[in-house]
Amino acid sequence: MGNLLQRIILEYVDGNDEELLIADGYDDAVIGIEINTNRLIYSISRCVEILISQGMTREDAIEHFYFNTAGSFMGEKTPIWCDNDF
């Protein structure tokens, strides 16, 4: 589990009834939390880099991310995907 994700869980979730929706495999791409809704914020560029590190080409990683991850609605706790690659 990514260090920032661990800190967020300790700070905002432990001891509360709140739940976080954690995207499998992208722990190191967490860049924050939207505290009003407890939705995790993920870096899109880091998510793509994680997929590349698993053997995908950049093009395949981008397609996979947008189709299979960002394109999925998982209810009110769906993560926020931040395009921080300017």
PDB file of N, CA, C and O in Angstrom:
ATOM      1  N   MET A   1       0.854  -1.178   0.000  1.00  0.00           N
ATOM      2  CA  MET A   1       0.000   0.000   0.000  1.00  0.00           C
ATOM      3  C   MET A   1       0.891   1.228   0.000  1.00  0.00           C
ATOM      4  O   MET A   1       1.874   1.287   0.738  1.00  0.00           O
ATOM      5  N   GLY A   2       0.550   2.210  -0.825  1.00  0.00           N
ATOM      6  CA  GLY A   2       1.328   3.435  -0.902  1.00  0.00           C
ATOM      7  C   GLY A   2       1.326   4.192   0.417  1.00  0.00           C
ATOM      8  O   GLY A   2       0.355   4.152   1.173  1.00  0.00           O
ATOM      9  N   ASN A   3       2.431   4.881   0.678  1.00  0.00           N
ATOM     10  CA  ASN A   3       2.602   5.609   1.928  1.00  0.00           C
ATOM     11  C   ASN A   3       1.516   6.667   2.128  1.00  0.00           C
ATOM     12  O   ASN A   3       0.967   6.791   3.223  1.00  0.00           O
ATOM     13  N   LEU A   4       1.201   7.436   1.067  1.00  0.00           N
ATOM     14  CA  LEU A   4       0.161   8.459   1.194  1.00  0.00           C
ATOM     15  C   LEU A   4      -1.195   7.822   1.461  1.00  0.00           C
ATOM     16  O   LEU A   4      -1.966   8.333   2.274  1.00  0.00           O
ATOM     17  N   LEU A   5      -1.490   6.742   0.806  1.00  0.00           N
ATOM     18  CA  LEU A   5      -2.759   6.051   1.042  1.00  0.00           C
ATOM     19  C   LEU A   5      -2.855   5.586   2.488  1.00  0.00           C
ATOM     20  O   LEU A   5      -3.911   5.707   3.108  1.00  0.00           O
ATOM     21  N   GLN A   6      -1.770   5.060   3.027  1.00  0.00           N
ATOM     22  CA  GLN A   6      -1.762   4.645   4.436  1.00  0.00           C
ATOM     23  C   GLN A   6      -2.041   5.824   5.358  1.00  0.00           C
ATOM     24  O   GLN A   6      -2.803   5.701   6.317  1.00  0.00           O
ATOM     25  N   ARG A   7      -1.428   6.963   5.070  1.00  0.00           N
ATOM     26  CA  ARG A   7      -1.651   8.162   5.898  1.00  0.00           C
ATOM     27  C   ARG A   7      -3.101   8.639   5.810  1.00  0.00           C
ATOM     28  O   ARG A   7      -3.688   9.041   6.814  1.00  0.00           O
ATOM     29  N   ILE A   8      -3.664   8.593   4.625  1.00  0.00           N
ATOM     30  CA  ILE A   8      -5.057   9.008   4.453  1.00  0.00           C
ATOM     31  C   ILE A   8      -5.976   8.091   5.251  1.00  0.00           C
ATOM     32  O   ILE A   8      -6.887   8.565   5.931  1.00  0.00           O
ATOM     33  N   ILE A   9      -5.747   6.797   5.175  1.00  0.00           N
ATOM     34  CA  ILE A   9      -6.576   5.853   5.920  1.00  0.00           C
ATOM     35  C   ILE A   9      -6.478   6.130   7.419  1.00  0.00           C
ATOM     36  O   ILE A   9      -7.497   6.153   8.109  1.00  0.00           O
ATOM     37  N   LEU A  10      -5.283   6.336   7.919  1.00  0.00           N
ATOM     38  CA  LEU A  10      -5.102   6.616   9.349  1.00  0.00           C
ATOM     39  C   LEU A  10      -5.770   7.925   9.762  1.00  0.00           C
ATOM     40  O   LEU A  10      -6.388   8.003  10.824  1.00  0.00           O
ATOM     41  N   GLU A  11      -5.647   8.944   8.928  1.00  0.00           N
ATOM     42  CA  GLU A  11      -6.148  10.281   9.262  1.00  0.00           C
ATOM     43  C   GLU A  11      -7.662  10.415   9.107  1.00  0.00           C
ATOM     44  O   GLU A  11      -8.327  11.002   9.961  1.00  0.00           O
ATOM     45  N   TYR A  12      -8.205   9.870   8.016  1.00  0.00           N
ATOM     46  CA  TYR A  12      -9.596  10.152   7.676  1.00  0.00           C
ATOM     47  C   TYR A  12     -10.563   8.985   7.856  1.00  0.00           C
ATOM     48  O   TYR A  12     -11.775   9.196   7.905  1.00  0.00           O
ATOM     49  N   VAL A  13     -10.054   7.768   7.955  1.00  0.00           N
ATOM     50  CA  VAL A  13     -10.963   6.631   7.938  1.00  0.00           C
ATOM     51  C   VAL A  13     -10.935   5.841   9.234  1.00  0.00           C
ATOM     52  O   VAL A  13     -11.996   5.520   9.771  1.00  0.00           O
ATOM     53  N   ASP A  14      -9.758   5.516   9.755  1.00  0.00           N
ATOM     54  CA  ASP A  14      -9.687   4.692  10.958  1.00  0.00           C
ATOM     55  C   ASP A  14     -10.519   5.277  12.090  1.00  0.00           C
ATOM     56  O   ASP A  14     -10.399   6.455  12.425  1.00  0.00           O
ATOM     57  N   GLY A  15     -11.357   4.441  12.666  1.00  0.00           N
ATOM     58  CA  GLY A  15     -12.207   4.860  13.765  1.00  0.00           C
ATOM     59  C   GLY A  15     -13.527   5.458  13.328  1.00  0.00           C
ATOM     60  O   GLY A  15     -14.393   5.718  14.163  1.00  0.00           O
ATOM     61  N   ASN A  16     -13.700   5.682  12.031  1.00  0.00           N
ATOM     62  CA  ASN A  16     -14.959   6.213  11.495  1.00  0.00           C
ATOM     63  C   ASN A  16     -15.714   5.100  10.784  1.00  0.00           C
ATOM     64  O   ASN A  16     -15.166   4.032  10.512  1.00  0.00           O
ATOM     65  N   ASP A  17     -16.953   5.363  10.495  1.00  0.00           N
ATOM     66  CA  ASP A  17     -17.735   4.415   9.706  1.00  0.00           C
ATOM     67  C   ASP A  17     -17.569   4.663   8.215  1.00  0.00           C
ATOM     68  O   ASP A  17     -18.166   3.967   7.394  1.00  0.00           O
ATOM     69  N   GLU A  18     -16.756   5.658   7.863  1.00  0.00           N
ATOM     70  CA  GLU A  18     -16.545   6.006   6.459  1.00  0.00           C
ATOM     71  C   GLU A  18     -15.737   4.923   5.759  1.00  0.00           C
ATOM     72  O   GLU A  18     -14.876   4.281   6.361  1.00  0.00           O
ATOM     73  N   GLU A  19     -16.025   4.737   4.495  1.00  0.00           N
ATOM     74  CA  GLU A  19     -15.295   3.782   3.678  1.00  0.00           C
ATOM     75  C   GLU A  19     -14.653   4.522   2.524  1.00  0.00           C
ATOM     76  O   GLU A  19     -15.162   5.540   2.055  1.00  0.00           O
ATOM     77  N   LEU A  20     -13.533   3.999   2.078  1.00  0.00           N
ATOM     78  CA  LEU A  20     -12.875   4.502   0.878  1.00  0.00           C
ATOM     79  C   LEU A  20     -12.999   3.453  -0.212  1.00  0.00           C
ATOM     80  O   LEU A  20     -12.922   2.254   0.057  1.00  0.00           O
ATOM     81  N   LEU A  21     -13.187   3.898  -1.418  1.00  0.00           N
ATOM     82  CA  LEU A  21     -13.148   2.997  -2.562  1.00  0.00           C
ATOM     83  C   LEU A  21     -11.741   3.081  -3.135  1.00  0.00           C
ATOM     84  O   LEU A  21     -11.354   4.101  -3.705  1.00  0.00           O
ATOM     85  N   ILE A  22     -10.982   2.009  -2.981  1.00  0.00           N
ATOM     86  CA  ILE A  22      -9.590   1.977  -3.398  1.00  0.00           C
ATOM     87  C   ILE A  22      -9.485   1.223  -4.716  1.00  0.00           C
ATOM     88  O   ILE A  22      -9.923   0.078  -4.824  1.00  0.00           O
ATOM     89  N   ALA A  23      -8.898   1.879  -5.721  1.00  0.00           N
ATOM     90  CA  ALA A  23      -8.717   1.255  -7.030  1.00  0.00           C
ATOM     91  C   ALA A  23      -7.568   0.256  -6.954  1.00  0.00           C
ATOM     92  O   ALA A  23      -6.438   0.629  -6.637  1.00  0.00           O
ATOM     93  N   ASP A  24      -7.852  -1.003  -7.241  1.00  0.00           N
ATOM     94  CA  ASP A  24      -6.848  -2.073  -7.159  1.00  0.00           C
ATOM     95  C   ASP A  24      -5.650  -1.787  -8.053  1.00  0.00           C
ATOM     96  O   ASP A  24      -5.793  -1.474  -9.235  1.00  0.00           O
ATOM     97  N   GLY A  25      -4.470  -1.903  -7.462  1.00  0.00           N
ATOM     98  CA  GLY A  25      -3.231  -1.779  -8.220  1.00  0.00           C
ATOM     99  C   GLY A  25      -2.695  -0.381  -8.376  1.00  0.00           C
ATOM    100  O   GLY A  25      -1.612  -0.193  -8.931  1.00  0.00           O
ATOM    101  N   TYR A  26      -3.431   0.610  -7.896  1.00  0.00           N
ATOM    102  CA  TYR A  26      -3.013   1.998  -8.103  1.00  0.00           C
ATOM    103  C   TYR A  26      -2.691   2.729  -6.800  1.00  0.00           C
ATOM    104  O   TYR A  26      -2.788   3.954  -6.745  1.00  0.00           O
ATOM    105  N   ASP A  27      -2.313   2.006  -5.765  1.00  0.00           N
ATOM    106  CA  ASP A  27      -2.035   2.622  -4.464  1.00  0.00           C
ATOM    107  C   ASP A  27      -1.003   3.747  -4.558  1.00  0.00           C
ATOM    108  O   ASP A  27      -1.147   4.782  -3.908  1.00  0.00           O
ATOM    109  N   ASP A  28       0.035   3.542  -5.368  1.00  0.00           N
ATOM    110  CA  ASP A  28       1.093   4.542  -5.485  1.00  0.00           C
ATOM    111  C   ASP A  28       0.697   5.737  -6.346  1.00  0.00           C
ATOM    112  O   ASP A  28       1.479   6.676  -6.492  1.00  0.00           O
ATOM    113  N   ALA A  29      -0.496   5.715  -6.912  1.00  0.00           N
ATOM    114  CA  ALA A  29      -0.971   6.835  -7.721  1.00  0.00           C
ATOM    115  C   ALA A  29      -1.887   7.769  -6.936  1.00  0.00           C
ATOM    116  O   ALA A  29      -2.345   8.774  -7.479  1.00  0.00           O
ATOM    117  N   VAL A  30      -2.162   7.458  -5.672  1.00  0.00           N
ATOM    118  CA  VAL A  30      -3.012   8.322  -4.844  1.00  0.00           C
ATOM    119  C   VAL A  30      -2.274   9.636  -4.575  1.00  0.00           C
ATOM    120  O   VAL A  30      -1.118   9.640  -4.153  1.00  0.00           O
ATOM    121  N   ILE A  31      -2.964  10.743  -4.826  1.00  0.00           N
ATOM    122  CA  ILE A  31      -2.360  12.056  -4.568  1.00  0.00           C
ATOM    123  C   ILE A  31      -3.151  12.868  -3.556  1.00  0.00           C
ATOM    124  O   ILE A  31      -2.734  13.969  -3.195  1.00  0.00           O
ATOM    125  N   GLY A  32      -4.278  12.354  -3.090  1.00  0.00           N
ATOM    126  CA  GLY A  32      -5.044  13.090  -2.086  1.00  0.00           C
ATOM    127  C   GLY A  32      -6.414  12.505  -1.859  1.00  0.00           C
ATOM    128  O   GLY A  32      -6.748  11.418  -2.329  1.00  0.00           O
ATOM    129  N   ILE A  33      -7.200  13.271  -1.115  1.00  0.00           N
ATOM    130  CA  ILE A  33      -8.569  12.867  -0.792  1.00  0.00           C
ATOM    131  C   ILE A  33      -9.458  14.103  -0.837  1.00  0.00           C
ATOM    132  O   ILE A  33      -9.047  15.185  -0.418  1.00  0.00           O
ATOM    133  N   GLU A  34     -10.652  13.944  -1.336  1.00  0.00           N
ATOM    134  CA  GLU A  34     -11.670  14.997  -1.303  1.00  0.00           C
ATOM    135  C   GLU A  34     -12.390  14.791   0.020  1.00  0.00           C
ATOM    136  O   GLU A  34     -13.179  13.857   0.160  1.00  0.00           O
ATOM    137  N   ILE A  35     -12.126  15.649   0.980  1.00  0.00           N
ATOM    138  CA  ILE A  35     -12.544  15.366   2.354  1.00  0.00           C
ATOM    139  C   ILE A  35     -14.041  15.493   2.591  1.00  0.00           C
ATOM    140  O   ILE A  35     -14.545  14.934   3.565  1.00  0.00           O
ATOM    141  N   ASN A  36     -14.761  16.194   1.752  1.00  0.00           N
ATOM    142  CA  ASN A  36     -16.209  16.299   1.949  1.00  0.00           C
ATOM    143  C   ASN A  36     -16.942  15.010   1.607  1.00  0.00           C
ATOM    144  O   ASN A  36     -18.003  14.725   2.163  1.00  0.00           O
ATOM    145  N   THR A  37     -16.374  14.231   0.690  1.00  0.00           N
ATOM    146  CA  THR A  37     -17.030  12.992   0.260  1.00  0.00           C
ATOM    147  C   THR A  37     -16.184  11.751   0.533  1.00  0.00           C
ATOM    148  O   THR A  37     -16.632  10.631   0.284  1.00  0.00           O
ATOM    149  N   ASN A  38     -14.976  11.937   1.038  1.00  0.00           N
ATOM    150  CA  ASN A  38     -14.023  10.843   1.249  1.00  0.00           C
ATOM    151  C   ASN A  38     -13.774  10.043  -0.024  1.00  0.00           C
ATOM    152  O   ASN A  38     -13.706   8.814   0.000  1.00  0.00           O
ATOM    153  N   ARG A  39     -13.639  10.764  -1.136  1.00  0.00           N
ATOM    154  CA  ARG A  39     -13.271  10.134  -2.406  1.00  0.00           C
ATOM    155  C   ARG A  39     -11.771  10.314  -2.622  1.00  0.00           C
ATOM    156  O   ARG A  39     -11.252  11.427  -2.536  1.00  0.00           O
ATOM    157  N   LEU A  40     -11.087   9.221  -2.902  1.00  0.00           N
ATOM    158  CA  LEU A  40      -9.659   9.302  -3.177  1.00  0.00           C
ATOM    159  C   LEU A  40      -9.416   9.989  -4.512  1.00  0.00           C
ATOM    160  O   LEU A  40     -10.221   9.888  -5.438  1.00  0.00           O
ATOM    161  N   ILE A  41      -8.292  10.689  -4.591  1.00  0.00           N
ATOM    162  CA  ILE A  41      -7.884  11.370  -5.818  1.00  0.00           C
ATOM    163  C   ILE A  41      -6.630  10.670  -6.331  1.00  0.00           C
ATOM    164  O   ILE A  41      -5.646  10.516  -5.607  1.00  0.00           O
ATOM    165  N   TYR A  42      -6.683  10.252  -7.585  1.00  0.00           N
ATOM    166  CA  TYR A  42      -5.572   9.538  -8.217  1.00  0.00           C
ATOM    167  C   TYR A  42      -4.985  10.367  -9.348  1.00  0.00           C
ATOM    168  O   TYR A  42      -5.709  11.076 -10.048  1.00  0.00           O
ATOM    169  N   SER A  43      -3.687  10.279  -9.524  1.00  0.00           N
ATOM    170  CA  SER A  43      -2.988  10.887 -10.645  1.00  0.00           C
ATOM    171  C   SER A  43      -3.123   9.970 -11.857  1.00  0.00           C
ATOM    172  O   SER A  43      -2.725   8.806 -11.813  1.00  0.00           O
ATOM    173  N   ILE A  44      -3.688  10.506 -12.940  1.00  0.00           N
ATOM    174  CA  ILE A  44      -3.833   9.704 -14.151  1.00  0.00           C
ATOM    175  C   ILE A  44      -2.465   9.312 -14.697  1.00  0.00           C
ATOM    176  O   ILE A  44      -2.264   8.165 -15.095  1.00  0.00           O
ATOM    177  N   SER A  45      -1.523  10.254 -14.718  1.00  0.00           N
ATOM    178  CA  SER A  45      -0.196   9.935 -15.269  1.00  0.00           C
ATOM    179  C   SER A  45       0.495   8.853 -14.456  1.00  0.00           C
ATOM    180  O   SER A  45       1.189   8.012 -15.028  1.00  0.00           O
ATOM    181  N   ARG A  46       0.328   8.848 -13.147  1.00  0.00           N
ATOM    182  CA  ARG A  46       0.925   7.791 -12.326  1.00  0.00           C
ATOM    183  C   ARG A  46       0.242   6.453 -12.582  1.00  0.00           C
ATOM    184  O   ARG A  46       0.901   5.413 -12.604  1.00  0.00           O
ATOM    185  N   CYS A  47      -1.073   6.472 -12.776  1.00  0.00           N
ATOM    186  CA  CYS A  47      -1.789   5.225 -13.095  1.00  0.00           C
ATOM    187  C   CYS A  47      -1.258   4.630 -14.393  1.00  0.00           C
ATOM    188  O   CYS A  47      -1.033   3.423 -14.480  1.00  0.00           O
ATOM    189  N   VAL A  48      -1.059   5.474 -15.397  1.00  0.00           N
ATOM    190  CA  VAL A  48      -0.539   5.010 -16.681  1.00  0.00           C
ATOM    191  C   VAL A  48       0.872   4.461 -16.504  1.00  0.00           C
ATOM    192  O   VAL A  48       1.205   3.421 -17.072  1.00  0.00           O
ATOM    193  N   GLU A  49       1.702   5.145 -15.724  1.00  0.00           N
ATOM    194  CA  GLU A  49       3.066   4.660 -15.483  1.00  0.00           C
ATOM    195  C   GLU A  49       3.062   3.304 -14.781  1.00  0.00           C
ATOM    196  O   GLU A  49       3.898   2.452 -15.080  1.00  0.00           O
ATOM    197  N   ILE A  50       2.141   3.099 -13.862  1.00  0.00           N
ATOM    198  CA  ILE A  50       2.028   1.798 -13.186  1.00  0.00           C
ATOM    199  C   ILE A  50       1.712   0.707 -14.209  1.00  0.00           C
ATOM    200  O   ILE A  50       2.303  -0.372 -14.169  1.00  0.00           O
ATOM    201  N   LEU A  51       0.792   0.981 -15.115  1.00  0.00           N
ATOM    202  CA  LEU A  51       0.445  -0.011 -16.144  1.00  0.00           C
ATOM    203  C   LEU A  51       1.630  -0.285 -17.065  1.00  0.00           C
ATOM    204  O   LEU A  51       1.853  -1.427 -17.466  1.00  0.00           O
ATOM    205  N   ILE A  52       2.388   0.753 -17.401  1.00  0.00           N
ATOM    206  CA  ILE A  52       3.575   0.572 -18.245  1.00  0.00           C
ATOM    207  C   ILE A  52       4.599  -0.301 -17.517  1.00  0.00           C
ATOM    208  O   ILE A  52       5.232  -1.165 -18.124  1.00  0.00           O
ATOM    209  N   SER A  53       4.754  -0.068 -16.209  1.00  0.00           N
ATOM    210  CA  SER A  53       5.723  -0.857 -15.434  1.00  0.00           C
ATOM    211  C   SER A  53       5.319  -2.335 -15.364  1.00  0.00           C
ATOM    212  O   SER A  53       6.143  -3.194 -15.049  1.00  0.00           O
ATOM    213  N   GLN A  54       4.055  -2.620 -15.657  1.00  0.00           N
ATOM    214  CA  GLN A  54       3.565  -4.002 -15.669  1.00  0.00           C
ATOM    215  C   GLN A  54       3.680  -4.635 -17.048  1.00  0.00           C
ATOM    216  O   GLN A  54       3.240  -5.765 -17.258  1.00  0.00           O
ATOM    217  N   GLY A  55       4.281  -3.893 -18.000  1.00  0.00           N
ATOM    218  CA  GLY A  55       4.556  -4.473 -19.311  1.00  0.00           C
ATOM    219  C   GLY A  55       3.743  -3.951 -20.468  1.00  0.00           C
ATOM    220  O   GLY A  55       3.936  -4.402 -21.597  1.00  0.00           O
ATOM    221  N   MET A  56       2.841  -3.020 -20.235  1.00  0.00           N
ATOM    222  CA  MET A  56       2.043  -2.479 -21.339  1.00  0.00           C
ATOM    223  C   MET A  56       2.822  -1.376 -22.065  1.00  0.00           C
ATOM    224  O   MET A  56       3.677  -0.711 -21.481  1.00  0.00           O
ATOM    225  N   THR A  57       2.509  -1.203 -23.342  1.00  0.00           N
ATOM    226  CA  THR A  57       3.040  -0.040 -24.049  1.00  0.00           C
ATOM    227  C   THR A  57       2.283   1.186 -23.553  1.00  0.00           C
ATOM    228  O   THR A  57       1.218   1.055 -22.950  1.00  0.00           O
ATOM    229  N   ARG A  58       2.826   2.382 -23.803  1.00  0.00           N
ATOM    230  CA  ARG A  58       2.159   3.608 -23.365  1.00  0.00           C
ATOM    231  C   ARG A  58       0.751   3.696 -23.963  1.00  0.00           C
ATOM    232  O   ARG A  58      -0.203   4.037 -23.264  1.00  0.00           O
ATOM    233  N   GLU A  59       0.628   3.394 -25.233  1.00  0.00           N
ATOM    234  CA  GLU A  59      -0.679   3.479 -25.897  1.00  0.00           C
ATOM    235  C   GLU A  59      -1.672   2.494 -25.289  1.00  0.00           C
ATOM    236  O   GLU A  59      -2.822   2.849 -25.032  1.00  0.00           O
ATOM    237  N   ASP A  60      -1.230   1.257 -25.058  1.00  0.00           N
ATOM    238  CA  ASP A  60      -2.106   0.258 -24.451  1.00  0.00           C
ATOM    239  C   ASP A  60      -2.478   0.644 -23.023  1.00  0.00           C
ATOM    240  O   ASP A  60      -3.615   0.443 -22.596  1.00  0.00           O
ATOM    241  N   ALA A  61      -1.518   1.195 -22.288  1.00  0.00           N
ATOM    242  CA  ALA A  61      -1.773   1.598 -20.908  1.00  0.00           C
ATOM    243  C   ALA A  61      -2.813   2.713 -20.850  1.00  0.00           C
ATOM    244  O   ALA A  61      -3.712   2.684 -20.009  1.00  0.00           O
ATOM    245  N   ILE A  62      -2.694   3.684 -21.733  1.00  0.00           N
ATOM    246  CA  ILE A  62      -3.652   4.789 -21.775  1.00  0.00           C
ATOM    247  C   ILE A  62      -5.041   4.269 -22.116  1.00  0.00           C
ATOM    248  O   ILE A  62      -6.020   4.621 -21.460  1.00  0.00           O
ATOM    249  N   GLU A  63      -5.123   3.431 -23.143  1.00  0.00           N
ATOM    250  CA  GLU A  63      -6.420   2.863 -23.545  1.00  0.00           C
ATOM    251  C   GLU A  63      -7.021   2.031 -22.415  1.00  0.00           C
ATOM    252  O   GLU A  63      -8.201   2.169 -22.094  1.00  0.00           O
ATOM    253  N   HIS A  64      -6.208   1.174 -21.818  1.00  0.00           N
ATOM    254  CA  HIS A  64      -6.680   0.334 -20.719  1.00  0.00           C
ATOM    255  C   HIS A  64      -7.178   1.188 -19.565  1.00  0.00           C
ATOM    256  O   HIS A  64      -8.251   0.928 -19.019  1.00  0.00           O
ATOM    257  N   PHE A  65      -6.414   2.201 -19.189  1.00  0.00           N
ATOM    258  CA  PHE A  65      -6.809   3.044 -18.070  1.00  0.00           C
ATOM    259  C   PHE A  65      -8.153   3.717 -18.331  1.00  0.00           C
ATOM    260  O   PHE A  65      -9.060   3.628 -17.502  1.00  0.00           O
ATOM    261  N   TYR A  66      -8.289   4.384 -19.465  1.00  0.00           N
ATOM    262  CA  TYR A  66      -9.528   5.133 -19.726  1.00  0.00           C
ATOM    263  C   TYR A  66     -10.726   4.217 -19.919  1.00  0.00           C
ATOM    264  O   TYR A  66     -11.830   4.557 -19.493  1.00  0.00           O
ATOM    265  N   PHE A  67     -10.537   3.070 -20.547  1.00  0.00           N
ATOM    266  CA  PHE A  67     -11.668   2.182 -20.797  1.00  0.00           C
ATOM    267  C   PHE A  67     -12.054   1.381 -19.560  1.00  0.00           C
ATOM    268  O   PHE A  67     -13.234   1.289 -19.222  1.00  0.00           O
ATOM    269  N   ASN A  68     -11.065   0.801 -18.884  1.00  0.00           N
ATOM    270  CA  ASN A  68     -11.344  -0.133 -17.794  1.00  0.00           C
ATOM    271  C   ASN A  68     -11.364   0.488 -16.406  1.00  0.00           C
ATOM    272  O   ASN A  68     -11.965  -0.076 -15.492  1.00  0.00           O
ATOM    273  N   THR A  69     -10.730   1.620 -16.228  1.00  0.00           N
ATOM    274  CA  THR A  69     -10.619   2.199 -14.892  1.00  0.00           C
ATOM    275  C   THR A  69     -11.415   3.497 -14.799  1.00  0.00           C
ATOM    276  O   THR A  69     -12.408   3.567 -14.075  1.00  0.00           O
ATOM    277  N   ALA A  70     -10.989   4.510 -15.519  1.00  0.00           N
ATOM    278  CA  ALA A  70     -11.665   5.809 -15.433  1.00  0.00           C
ATOM    279  C   ALA A  70     -13.091   5.734 -15.965  1.00  0.00           C
ATOM    280  O   ALA A  70     -13.951   6.509 -15.545  1.00  0.00           O
ATOM    281  N   GLY A  71     -13.344   4.824 -16.871  1.00  0.00           N
ATOM    282  CA  GLY A  71     -14.670   4.695 -17.455  1.00  0.00           C
ATOM    283  C   GLY A  71     -15.670   3.940 -16.597  1.00  0.00           C
ATOM    284  O   GLY A  71     -16.830   3.792 -16.982  1.00  0.00           O
ATOM    285  N   SER A  72     -15.240   3.466 -15.449  1.00  0.00           N
ATOM    286  CA  SER A  72     -16.123   2.690 -14.567  1.00  0.00           C
ATOM    287  C   SER A  72     -16.741   3.577 -13.500  1.00  0.00           C
ATOM    288  O   SER A  72     -16.032   4.308 -12.809  1.00  0.00           O
ATOM    289  N   PHE A  73     -18.044   3.517 -13.366  1.00  0.00           N
ATOM    290  CA  PHE A  73     -18.730   4.224 -12.284  1.00  0.00           C
ATOM    291  C   PHE A  73     -19.023   3.205 -11.191  1.00  0.00           C
ATOM    292  O   PHE A  73     -19.638   2.166 -11.432  1.00  0.00           O
ATOM    293  N   MET A  74     -18.566   3.527  -9.984  1.00  0.00           N
ATOM    294  CA  MET A  74     -18.696   2.590  -8.870  1.00  0.00           C
ATOM    295  C   MET A  74     -19.503   3.191  -7.726  1.00  0.00           C
ATOM    296  O   MET A  74     -19.285   2.851  -6.563  1.00  0.00           O
ATOM    297  N   GLY A  75     -20.420   4.070  -8.050  1.00  0.00           N
ATOM    298  CA  GLY A  75     -21.245   4.679  -7.022  1.00  0.00           C
ATOM    299  C   GLY A  75     -20.676   5.995  -6.525  1.00  0.00           C
ATOM    300  O   GLY A  75     -19.760   6.563  -7.120  1.00  0.00           O
ATOM    301  N   GLU A  76     -21.231   6.460  -5.440  1.00  0.00           N
ATOM    302  CA  GLU A  76     -20.877   7.788  -4.930  1.00  0.00           C
ATOM    303  C   GLU A  76     -19.441   7.888  -4.430  1.00  0.00           C
ATOM    304  O   GLU A  76     -18.939   8.997  -4.252  1.00  0.00           O
ATOM    305  N   LYS A  77     -18.784   6.793  -4.206  1.00  0.00           N
ATOM    306  CA  LYS A  77     -17.387   6.794  -3.746  1.00  0.00           C
ATOM    307  C   LYS A  77     -16.393   6.587  -4.893  1.00  0.00           C
ATOM    308  O   LYS A  77     -15.205   6.372  -4.652  1.00  0.00           O
ATOM    309  N   THR A  78     -16.879   6.652  -6.145  1.00  0.00           N
ATOM    310  CA  THR A  78     -15.983   6.499  -7.296  1.00  0.00           C
ATOM    311  C   THR A  78     -14.830   7.481  -7.152  1.00  0.00           C
ATOM    312  O   THR A  78     -15.056   8.665  -6.900  1.00  0.00           O
ATOM    313  N   PRO A  79     -13.591   7.005  -7.308  1.00  0.00           N
ATOM    314  CA  PRO A  79     -12.439   7.900  -7.176  1.00  0.00           C
ATOM    315  C   PRO A  79     -12.470   9.056  -8.167  1.00  0.00           C
ATOM    316  O   PRO A  79     -13.152   9.010  -9.190  1.00  0.00           O
ATOM    317  N   ILE A  80     -11.724  10.076  -7.838  1.00  0.00           N
ATOM    318  CA  ILE A  80     -11.533  11.229  -8.707  1.00  0.00           C
ATOM    319  C   ILE A  80     -10.237  10.998  -9.463  1.00  0.00           C
ATOM    320  O   ILE A  80      -9.209  10.694  -8.858  1.00  0.00           O
ATOM    321  N   TRP A  81     -10.279  11.140 -10.778  1.00  0.00           N
ATOM    322  CA  TRP A  81      -9.116  10.936 -11.620  1.00  0.00           C
ATOM    323  C   TRP A  81      -8.588  12.294 -12.048  1.00  0.00           C
ATOM    324  O   TRP A  81      -9.255  13.010 -12.794  1.00  0.00           O
ATOM    325  N   CYS A  82      -7.404  12.654 -11.587  1.00  0.00           N
ATOM    326  CA  CYS A  82      -6.832  13.980 -11.811  1.00  0.00           C
ATOM    327  C   CYS A  82      -5.817  13.945 -12.949  1.00  0.00           C
ATOM    328  O   CYS A  82      -4.839  13.198 -12.906  1.00  0.00           O
ATOM    329  N   ASP A  83      -6.065  14.764 -13.963  1.00  0.00           N
ATOM    330  CA  ASP A  83      -5.123  14.907 -15.079  1.00  0.00           C
ATOM    331  C   ASP A  83      -4.077  15.934 -14.660  1.00  0.00           C
ATOM    332  O   ASP A  83      -4.265  17.132 -14.875  1.00  0.00           O
ATOM    333  N   ASN A  84      -2.993  15.482 -14.073  1.00  0.00           N
ATOM    334  CA  ASN A  84      -1.977  16.377 -13.543  1.00  0.00           C
ATOM    335  C   ASN A  84      -0.718  16.382 -14.402  1.00  0.00           C
ATOM    336  O   ASN A  84       0.345  16.795 -13.940  1.00  0.00           O
ATOM    337  N   ASP A  85      -0.829  15.934 -15.631  1.00  0.00           N
ATOM    338  CA  ASP A  85       0.328  15.846 -16.534  1.00  0.00           C
ATOM    339  C   ASP A  85       0.248  16.990 -17.545  1.00  0.00           C
ATOM    340  O   ASP A  85      -0.156  16.801 -18.693  1.00  0.00           O
ATOM    341  N   PHE A  86       0.638  18.168 -17.092  1.00  0.00           N
ATOM    342  CA  PHE A  86       0.532  19.353 -17.965  1.00  0.00           C
ATOM    343  C   PHE A  86       1.822  19.641 -18.674  1.00  0.00           C
ATOM    344  O   PHE A  86       1.904  20.598 -19.443  1.00  0.00           O
TER     345      PHE A  86
END
